[in-house]
């Protein structure tokens, strides 16, 4: 039986939730210290004309395993570390809000001999989120104050990367 310990880091940057994983694969030099990161993207936050670029149509293979052609769409153009390598639908079934988890890993032949750390991966997360906003103009943020979706330009981000709309902050100041 193979088991491995995974260190999981979660956060928010510019209103986008992310996850960073660090794990070891002993005996698989040079990949004994491995990293991945994932962004959680919400279809409802995206302009209607771009929603199909996030919520991809799946195609079942002969074993009924569903595959998504995430390499062909706009989602692949996000600035992932050496390209997108993972895509899954995490919610959106039976009427719930559609959310995907997409990301990349640092175990490529061109990463051979490279050593990464949390700060380096977090920097790549920020680049990916910044590129998301460029590629998906109109992608909205969820206001942590009272809910609702807003353009990033209509509010502020706190130190934790959470978004608060101008409407909420103006209301909070008056209270």
FENLIN-V274680 format. One record per pair of residues at least 24 apart in sequence whose ideal C-beta (glycine too) atoms are under 7 Angstrom apart, sorted by the first residue. I is the first residue (numbers start at 1). J is the second residue. If there is no record, write none. Layout:
i-><I/I>
j-><J/J>
This chain:
i-><9/11/12/12/12/13/13/13/13/14/14/14/14/15/15/15/15/15/15/15/16/16/18/20/20/20/20/30/30/31/33/34/34/35/35/35/36/36/36/36/37/37/37/37/37/38/38/38/38/39/39/39/39/40/40/41/41/41/42/42/43/43/44/45/45/45/46/46/47/50/54/55/55/55/56/70/74/75/77/78/78/78/78/79/79/79/80/80/81/81/82/82/143/145>
j-><118/161/160/161/162/125/126/129/161/129/152/157/161/141/142/152/157/161/162/163/129/132/125/118/121/122/125/112/113/107/115/106/107/106/116/121/103/104/105/106/103/104/121/124/125/86/101/102/103/102/103/128/129/99/101/99/100/102/97/99/92/98/97/139/140/149/136/139/138/136/100/92/98/100/87/102/135/102/135/128/131/132/135/127/128/131/104/128/106/124/108/110/168/172>
